[in-house]
Amino acid sequence: MGKYQLDNKGKSAVTKYHEKNKPAKFDKKQQLEKIRAEYLKKKQKQTEK
Protein backbone atom coordinates (compact mmCIF):
# COMPACT_ATOMS: atom_id res chain seq x y z
CA MET A 1 0.00 0.00 0.00
CA GLY A 2 1.17 3.48 -0.84
CA LYS A 3 1.84 6.13 1.71
CA TYR A 4 -1.14 8.26 0.68
CA GLN A 5 -3.67 5.60 -0.29
CA LEU A 6 -7.27 6.58 0.46
CA ASP A 7 -10.09 4.42 1.76
CA ASN A 8 -13.54 4.52 0.15
CA LYS A 9 -14.69 7.41 2.34
CA GLY A 10 -11.65 9.48 1.39
CA LYS A 11 -12.03 8.67 -2.32
CA SER A 12 -15.65 9.80 -2.32
CA ALA A 13 -14.69 13.05 -0.58
CA VAL A 14 -11.99 13.75 -3.17
CA THR A 15 -14.40 13.00 -6.04
CA LYS A 16 -17.05 15.30 -4.57
CA TYR A 17 -14.48 18.08 -4.13
CA HIS A 18 -13.31 17.84 -7.74
CA GLU A 19 -16.86 17.79 -9.12
CA LYS A 20 -17.70 20.93 -7.16
CA ASN A 21 -14.59 22.82 -8.30
CA LYS A 22 -14.67 21.74 -11.94
CA PRO A 23 -15.01 24.74 -14.28
CA ALA A 24 -18.22 24.98 -16.28
CA LYS A 25 -18.00 23.00 -19.49
CA PHE A 26 -17.51 25.21 -22.54
CA ASP A 27 -20.66 25.05 -24.66
CA LYS A 28 -19.93 25.99 -28.25
CA LYS A 29 -23.59 26.14 -29.34
CA GLN A 30 -24.48 28.49 -26.50
CA GLN A 31 -21.47 30.69 -27.29
CA LEU A 32 -22.46 30.92 -30.98
CA GLU A 33 -26.05 31.80 -30.06
CA LYS A 34 -24.80 34.58 -27.78
CA ILE A 35 -22.55 36.03 -30.49
CA ARG A 36 -25.37 35.82 -33.02
CA ALA A 37 -27.78 37.67 -30.72
CA GLU A 38 -25.24 40.45 -30.14
CA TYR A 39 -24.64 40.74 -33.89
CA LEU A 40 -28.35 41.01 -34.63
CA LYS A 41 -28.80 43.74 -32.01
CA LYS A 42 -25.89 45.68 -33.48
CA LYS A 43 -27.26 45.25 -37.00
CA GLN A 44 -30.72 46.43 -35.90
CA LYS A 45 -29.25 49.59 -34.29
CA GLN A 46 -27.44 50.42 -37.53
CA THR A 47 -30.61 50.07 -39.62
CA GLU A 48 -32.58 52.32 -37.23
CA LYS A 49 -30.23 55.26 -37.87
C-alpha angles and dihedrals in degrees: 000000000000124000094249101035113147129219121227093272092053093046092053091049091052092048092050091049093052093047091052094048097042112119117246111274113256108248111202095189092053091047092052091048090052093050091047092052092050091049092051092050090050091047091049092052090052093051092049092061 
